[in-house]
């Protein structure tokens, strides 16, 4: 069976520059609706958190929207949310038992392509109840996303920025969203034509996506990653490439700055250094590490 990541490994650059770009919360204003209306309700349902739904919701939203966990792979976010629920006083006081989901933890330790296909393959070898429960949750999330998330447009100036980018650079979507969802969203808003490859969770981690695409193909300083979460930053820096943040809650201003000045600095070779550092320092102020209830 062909490795989906081969599409990235075999990519032949068409330009001297490449822009790697996250999707949810970066291009599309979809993080809030996906987590509040799709991921979180299924988290409460599948993990028997109905008696403490208020607190479980606060936990899920903190992990996935309002903290350094923003943009985390769904299965890693699941474990982080379960741990925060287990430690939260209000939940303990109600004597609610929170599963450790040990089977999922063990799977995460040895698997990098943390998506449904890899999870299904693992269950065939190891029919662990924790894995089955996580898969049922994840499948239901996808089903609800398919029903609810529609007509969510890109942020203002995304299209104009892509038009400007593609005059000099290749474009790769780097995401931990399932590929089918990504293709639906990028096609729905007629943006897929700007992109060389759309890479979802089935092709590996964001760090791996960037590595597969850029290694030995682009010169230093000619690769930039756009993202809205710390994981995007770490994926970029692990590969030694530039990073531009789309700041959570300030996406419109971030895209305006990118369109009006940042992209020209990138193409002109003056983005690295003081300017990038200033953008990243600003970004780091938006996402706390510790929840407000601790």
C-alpha positions, -999 to +999 in steps of 0.1 A: +000+000+000+014+034-010+024+058+018+003+089+016+033+110+027+051+101-005+032+129-022+051+153+000+085+135-003+082+134-041+071+170-045+092+189-070+094+227-063+081+250-089+094+282-072+124+293-051+101+299-021+075+278-003+048+289+022+035+261+045+002+271+060-021+257+086-059+256+079-082+256+109-080+288+129-054+301+105-070+303+071-106+295+082-124+309+112-135+273+121-118+265+154-146+279+176-175+261+158-156+228+154-145+226+191-176+241+207-203+224+185-185+192+174-155+180+194-167+190+229-202+176+228-188+143+216-161+144+243-188+148+270-210+121+255-184+094+249-165+099+281-196+100+304-191+136+315-227+146+315-228+152+353-200+177+350-206+190+315-200+226+325-165+219+338-157+195+311-166+221+284-144+247+301-116+222+301-120+212+264-122+248+253-092+258+274-070+230+259-080+234+223-088+271+219-074+293+247-041+278+258-007+266+245-026+234+236-044+251+208-040+232+175-030+200+193-037+167+175-072+155+186-060+124+204-033+142+223-058+169+232-082+142+244-056+129+269-047+164+280-084+172+286-090+140+305-060+147+327-072+182+335-107+169+342-093+143+366-073+170+384-101+196+386-115+201+421-151+206+410-152+173+392-135+155+420-160+169+445-188+152+424-171+118+426-170+115+389-145+089+377-123+100+347-107+073+326-069+074+320-075+060+285-042+041+290-045+023+256-046+057+238-016+069+257+004+038+248-007+042+211+004+079+210+038+070+223+047+048+193+025+063+165+032+096+147+003+095+122-024+101+148-055+098+127-084+074+123-067+052+096-037+045+119-061+040+149-082+015+130-051-004+120-039-005+156-073-018+168-070-047+143-038-057+160-048-047+195-086-045+202-081-024+233-113-009+247-097+025+252-087+025+215-122+015+204-137+042+225-114+069+211-121+058+176-159+059+182-155+094+196-133+105+167-156+091+140-186+108+156-167+141+157-160+138+119-197+130+113-209+160+132-182+183+116-195+171+082-231+180+092-225+213+110-194+230+096-202+247+064-201+281+048-172+291+072-152+315+050-115+323+051-104+353+071-104+386+053-073+390+030-065+353+029-075+350-007-056+382-016-026+369+002-027+336-016-029+354-049+002+373-039+020+343-025+016+321-056+033+347-078+066+336-063+061+306-040+047+271-037+020+266-012+015+235+010-013+231+035+001+216+067-026+204+091-037+178+116-072+178+103-084+148+083-076+152+046-113+148+035-123+177+057-095+198+044-102+192+008-139+199+014-132+233+030-105+244+005-127+235-024-159+249-009-143+283-008-124+280-041-090+282-025-076+247-035-064+261-068-038+282-049-023+251-033+003+225-045-005+199-019-030+196+010-015+175+038-037+162+066-031+140+096-029+109+075+005+121+061+021+125+096+028+153+120+032+189+109+069+186+116+071+157+093+050+174+066+075+203+065+105+180+066+092+159+037+085+190+015+115+211+022+145+189+029+172+194+002+147+213-020+147+249-008+175+273+003+176+286+039+154+316+045+130+307+016+106+286+037+080+300+060+052+284+081+020+303+089+000+291+119-021+300+149-008+276+175+024+268+194+025+234+176+029+252+143+058+273+157+075+242+170+070+223+137+086+252+119+116+257+142+123+219+144+129+222+106+149+254+108+123+274+089+107+308+095+074+312+113+047+338+110+019+337+136-018+344+129-027+356+164-058+340+181-085+366+184-066+390+162-066+371+130-078+399+108-050+422+119-025+394+115-036+387+079-036+425+071+000+428+083+010+397+064-006+409+032+006+445+035+042+441+047+053+407+060+051+388+027+073+414+010+098+411+038+098+373+033+104+376-004+130+404+002+150+383+027+144+407+056+118+388+076+143+367+097+157+383+128+142+413+147+109+414+127+102+376+131+112+378+168+088+407+174+059+388+158+066+356+178+069+375+211+035+391+204+020+357+196+033+341+228+014+366+249-020+353+237-020+317+249-014+308+286-001+275+299-022+272+331-060+272+333-077+300+352-093+276+377-060+263+391 
